[in-house]
Amino acid sequence: MQDFDARTPTSAHETALECLRTGVEAVLPERVVRDSVSLDGDALSIADSTYDLSAYDRILVVGGGKAGDGVADALETVLGDRIDAGAVVTPNPGDGDRIERLPGDHPVPSARGVESTRRLVDLVSDLDERTLVLVAVTGGASAVLPAPADGISLSDLRTTTDQLLESGAEIHDLNAVRKHLSTLKGGGLARLASPATVVGLVLSDVVGNDLGVIASGPTAPDETTYDDALDVLDRFDLDVPKSVRTRLARGSAGDFPETPKPGDSAFDTVDNHILADTFTALDAARRVASDRGYQPLILSSRVRGEAREAAKTHVAVAEEALATGNPLDTPAVILSGGECTVTVRGDGSGGPNLEFCLAAAPELPDDVVLASIDSDGLDGGTDVAGAIVDASSVATREVHTALAANDALPVLEDANALIETGPTGTNVNDLRVLVVGSSE
């Protein structure tokens, strides 16, 4: 993982940054798999389940996402040459001994991602009961593993994804559409691999850990329908390509099969294990705060909604702690996670965490430091993780102008408030830290 690079003029800034760093390190796939997966003879233990490898003739590893490369590395360490083949698709593929590492792109699917996904699909097609398929299901896989349905071009898929991202749609709505434009999402991988035993190793970047939403649920039943996907297009008034609306309408009419639902036989031999999530990171950050003499509180790991609105709520919590000692006495560190969104109205540069920090900064009380990052190291379409701010970071007038144009990045860059990490190799959503008061 890259170092966390940020300006930390006070101990409060240092504490905020160390909480974030430790939180990200706690959910690095190598650590998560090492703690959750082990091999003793033929007994492969994954979380609280054990699989007898003598029952299988072949072991395959497939999957992808931002943490896919790390999961593959860790599985090669555990299983070695017992892995017969594999293909994992990630934005920054490394090298593997037994598992191919193939390129894909995020947040908008690419031609190379389509080509890489074809290799994965080939591996999981025409399997039998004596095959064990280990699937790395990690955040970002929805985009890096595109498998457009018949009649949907990559260009149409990209256009639709762009519009959904810019609309402010939350991940559940986004995935309801993507699942019905793909052959792999929404349980499609499980359907392709059946009757093989399929085991999902899941690093969740979804609020509430809904298996049907993480990476668009390739190994999980899909409770959404073609009608739900059409409803999303209508609610957000999206002008998608004709082929997209036509396929969804024909699917609604019964011309195409639905994604596999709960109770489908494709899931009779499927297990999914959530190995890490946002709370895993927040819990590690909480221990850092306590060790540094702060009262720690995990406010929620499920914060969502517009970033600039969520920022106001977090400022209010800090104000309350300083004024009344509620929800806890100061000095305190208040932590939260989740996934905020931005409704794009301007053409500036930014992301949810940058907007969160920019909106909060002029409202922060003195003696409060706020930091917020995307755990993957890339906030929105930027190449920075997020920002760290206090009451003196930016002027109110600058904030209003920048927010109107969705142009948080240059303002926070001028304020020397950015946090840069590079791609971290994991993804469990956004992490936020409020340091309230001094422990000195």
Order of alpha helices (4+ residues) and beta strands (2+ residues): alpha-alpha-beta-beta-beta-beta-alpha-beta-beta-alpha-beta-alpha-alpha-alpha-alpha-beta-alpha-alpha-beta-alpha-beta-alpha-beta-alpha-beta-beta-alpha-alpha-beta-beta
